[in-house]
Each structure stands twice: as structure tokens, then as C-alpha cells.
Amino acid sequence: MSLSPALILLYSIAAAALLVYFPYLFVALGRFQVGYDMSAPRALFDKLPAYAQRATWAHQNSFEVFMFFAVSALMVYVTKTGSSYTTNLALAFLAARLTYSLCYIVNIPLVRSLMWAGSMACIAGLMTTSFSALGA
């Protein structure tokens, strides 16, 4: 069974939403290690291991970038400009964001930055494709 580019775009939005919470698994592990305080959950941040602090930042950045990806994928969907190119961009975005989060958590800043730039390039490619359908 082969999925259409339009379906892949919609599924990639759902997958990107799940990727927002992937780093949070490591935050939860760090909270478990230091002892979770239900009365002051945010006060734990300074007590978290370094990897869990970085996972928190990866989680926060994932929220920020998700909005742009969802909008760009929906722009392609609405303008009916889905193609193998946009499919590849959506899948590359997902791979870049997963790698970004992992590199953030294990502290590999250069690769993390490259993955951030790559994911932003995917978003730009999706938006540019949809703009081309509008004659912009």
C-alpha cells in the first residue's frame, strides 16, 4: 500500500506532535532520579541531571518549531502541491528533529545545530512549494 503525498503530510504532522514529547521521556527519567516533588515540580529543574536539563530545552524547542512545521505542511496540503519532493521534506524534517533531540540530550552541539538548520530548511522548502502554487 502506498500513501499519497497528502496523507504523508498529515501523518507527518501527527508524528511531529509526538516528537515534541520524545525529549520529555528523558526529563521524566531525570525527575525520577532526583525525586519528584508534586508540590513544586518546576523547582526540580536545578536539581535535574545535565542530560535532563538539556532534554527540557529540546522539549521546549520542539514546541516552538512544531507550529511552523504544522503550518507549512498544511499549506502544502491546502494548495494541493504535495509531491515526492514535499514527502521527502516532511520525512527529512522528522528525521532531523529526532536527531536534534538526541544530540541535544547527549550534548553534541554541532550536529544538533545542523539538525536544527536542516529542519528549518525543510519548513522553508514546504512553504516555498505552497507559495509557488499561489503565484507568489
C-alpha positions in Angstrom: 0.0 0.0 0.0 1.4 3.3 -1.0 0.4 6.5 0.8 -0.3 9.7 -1.1 1.8 12.8 -0.5 -1.2 14.4 1.1 -1.6 11.6 3.6 2.1 11.6 4.4 1.9 15.3 5.1 -1.0 14.7 7.6 0.7 11.7 9.2 4.0 13.7 9.5 2.1 16.4 11.4 0.9 13.8 13.9 4.4 12.3 14.1 5.9 15.7 14.7 3.4 16.3 17.5 4.6 13.0 19.1 8.3 14.1 18.7 7.5 17.2 20.8 7.2 14.8 23.8 10.1 12.5 22.9 12.6 14.5 24.9 10.3 14.7 27.8 10.8 11.0 28.4 14.4 11.9 29.5 13.1 14.7 31.7 10.8 12.2 33.4 13.7 9.9 33.9 15.8 12.7 35.5 12.9 13.7 37.7 12.5 10.1 38.8 16.3 10.0 39.7 16.2 13.1 41.9 12.8 12.5 43.4 9.7 14.2 42.0 8.1 16.8 44.3 4.4 17.2 43.3 4.1 20.4 45.3 6.9 22.1 43.3 7.5 20.4 40.0 9.3 23.3 38.4 11.6 23.8 41.4 13.3 20.5 40.4 14.9 21.9 37.3 18.2 23.0 39.0 18.4 19.5 40.7 18.0 17.6 37.4 21.0 15.8 35.8 22.5 17.8 32.9 21.0 15.5 30.3 17.5 16.1 31.7 18.0 19.8 31.7 19.1 19.6 28.0 16.1 17.4 27.4 13.9 20.1 28.8 15.4 22.6 26.4 14.9 20.2 23.5 11.3 19.7 24.6 10.7 23.5 24.7 12.3 24.0 21.3 10.2 21.2 19.8 7.1 23.1 20.8 8.4 26.2 19.1 9.3 24.5 15.8 6.2 22.3 15.7 3.9 25.3 14.9 6.0 26.2 11.9 6.1 22.7 10.6 2.4 22.1 11.0 1.6 25.3 9.2 4.0 24.6 6.4 2.7 21.0 5.9 -0.9 22.3 6.0 0.0 25.0 3.4 1.2 22.3 1.0 -1.9 20.2 1.8 -4.3 23.0 1.2 -2.7 24.2 -2.0 -2.6 20.6 -3.2 1.1 20.8 -4.1 2.1 17.5 -2.4 4.7 15.6 -4.3 7.6 13.2 -3.8 9.6 16.4 -3.0 7.3 17.5 -0.2 7.1 13.9 1.1 10.9 13.9 1.3 10.9 17.2 3.0 8.4 16.1 5.6 10.3 12.9 6.3 13.6 14.7 6.4 12.1 17.1 8.9 11.0 14.2 11.2 14.5 12.6 11.0 16.2 15.9 11.6 14.0 16.7 14.7 14.6 13.2 16.2 18.3 13.6 15.7 18.2 17.1 17.0 16.6 16.0 20.3 19.0 13.1 20.7 22.0 15.3 20.0 20.7 17.9 22.5 20.2 15.3 25.2 23.7 13.7 24.7 25.3 17.1 24.2 26.6 17.1 20.6 26.1 20.8 19.9 27.5 20.9 16.3 25.2 18.1 15.0 22.3 19.5 17.0 22.7 22.9 15.3 23.0 21.3 11.9 19.8 19.3 12.5 18.0 22.5 13.6 19.1 24.2 10.4 18.1 21.2 8.4 14.7 21.1 9.9 14.2 24.8 9.3 15.3 24.3 5.7 12.6 21.6 5.3 10.0 24.0 6.6 11.2 26.7 4.2 11.0 24.2 1.3 7.4 23.2 2.2 6.4 26.9 2.4 8.1 27.8 -0.8 6.4 24.9 -2.6 3.0 26.1 -1.4 3.7 29.7 -2.3 4.6 28.6 -5.9 1.1 27.3 -6.3 -0.3 30.7 -5.4 2.0 32.5 -7.9 3.9 34.2 -5.1 
